Each structure stands twice: as C-alpha cells, then as structure tokens.
Amino acid sequence: MSYRELSFTSGGSTCSARYFAAETGEGRPVVVMGHGIGGTMDSGLQPFAERFAAAGMDVLTFDYRGFGHSLGTPRQTISIDGQIEDYRSAIALAKTLPQIDPEQVVLWGASLSGGHVIRVGAGCDDVAAVIALTPMADAVATAVAVGKQYRPAALARSAASGVLSRAAGALGRDALMMPLVARPGQPGALTLEDAYENYLALAGPSWRNEIDSAVGMELAKIRVRRYAKQLSVPLLVQIADFDSYVPADAVLKVAVAGRAQVHHYPCDHFDVWPGHDWFERAVADQIAFLQRAL
C-alpha cells in the first residue's frame, strides 16, 4: 500500500511521518501511531496501518525526534516527555489531513508508546479512542519482572553505564551508547531470550540497534495508572498473558483503572506483531473495537 511522506515540528525538531489514506468515504477517523522503545515507523507499523486503511480509517505513523527519519539531537535518546510532546504534535498534523473527521482521532501505541497514548489521551479533549497494545504500564513492576531474568552483575553494569551517560550529558558530552537489543549474556538494554531476533525481524531500514545507556533511568519515570483513571474516552487494552517484558497483572490494573475493554492473548510480548501467530487476531480486535467506539 502506498503512503505520503509528511513532516511536522515538535520541540523545535522536524519529525517525519507517513500518511496512509483509506480509499473511500469522507469524514474518516484517523489513527495516530508511534512505536515502542527505540522503534521506528518503518519497523512493523505498516501492516497495522494497512489493516486500518482497508477498514476505512486513515493512519498517520511517525518517528520520534532523534529516531529514524526524524531530525533532532541527541540521537537514539529516549525522553518520555519529549515523546509525549511528539504525539501531541502528530495529533495536530493528523487533524489537518484531507477528508478526515477531526473529532475522530484515535491514539495507538504499543509497549512503551502504549503508556504514552493513555497519558496523552487523558490530557486531550480532542481524542475519540485509545488503543494500548501490551503497554508498559508500571516501571517498578517491569523492572522487577525483567530484573529477575538478568544476572546481578549485568544489572550493575547497566546501571553504572546509565549514570555515566547522564553525567556525560550534563557536561555537554555525547551520551554513552549500548545496543538496544542483544543476545542473552551480551551487553545491551534488552537481552532476554529472543529479544534480538524479534527486534531484527521487525527492523526497517532506518532502525538502529543503539540506545542511550541512560534509558533505564528514563523508563523509571513511567506511571500510567493515574492517567488511565483520568481517561474519559473508550480504551482498548490488549494483554499478552505470558509477557516477558510488561507483567500482565500490572497491565490489567491499568486497564481496570481506565475502564477499558480488555483482550487477552496466550502469548509473549512480540507475538502480537506482524509475522507472529497472534497478529491477525490482535489487529482484528482493534478494528472491531474502533468500529464500535466510533
């Protein structure tokens, strides 16, 4: 399916976007999609976008500043607040697209961005629905669950690298980088079983296997439940029951707080992505949810 290359400004940086237009109808909903940790819009978002467009919805995918095709420095450094601002700027662009209904803006997020969209939706009065796919909902619960799967020495090295990277940034120096994903036992931010293979299976041309070593310190800020309580629009939360990265029970608490429609899948974190067994079911549930909610 073809798309148009667009751009918008956020935080003084130019962010790149792709616009997938449905073929028929006027006053269409528009789905705004951002990726998870270190992800880029050419890494697995297009199959979702194509399914939405086939169902009569327009889609805008985008790269956060400092990632993928977007400009901005520092590169490969996650800022939760910056990515939230990027989502809001992407919404502003989406509302100007031709033949869309500006009252039917949908936010879509997965993993890290699954928490972003709940937070953004709680602070906007111009969002019609929110979809959170295996969202990273609670930093403490995630740290405990993931930490149990690493050796103490590896955790200590990662923490030390993060502190050094923050110190370098404070002194105006380049951040310390490490691989975003690596095989178990190798240095990297995510080194659980099959993390390397799953990321590379989704990776598009602009994706880089590199992340600021201080990523863990930034992710520690995540607290989604209080925003879910403030959400006043329909919310779909999709939970992977055997998720190695975001504990299913923590995600369910956020879903309950947000009075969400909940779907469970008997699989791991990446199994709801294109190329895996539960993708078609997950995206079909998203479309059915939006057809009811809108």
Secondary structure by P-SEA (a helix, b strand, c coil): cbbbbbbbbcccbbbbbbbbbbccccbbbbbbbbccccccccccaaaaaaaaaaabbbbbbbbccccccccccccccccaaaaaaaaaaaaaaaaacccccccbbbbbbcaaaaaaaaaaaaacccccbbbbccccccaaaaaaaaaaaccaaaaaaaaaaaaaaaaaaaaccccccccccccccccccccccaaaaaaaaaccccccccccccccccccccccaaaaaacccbbbbbbccccccccaaaaaaaaaaaccbbbbbccccccccccccaaaaaaaaaaaaaaaac
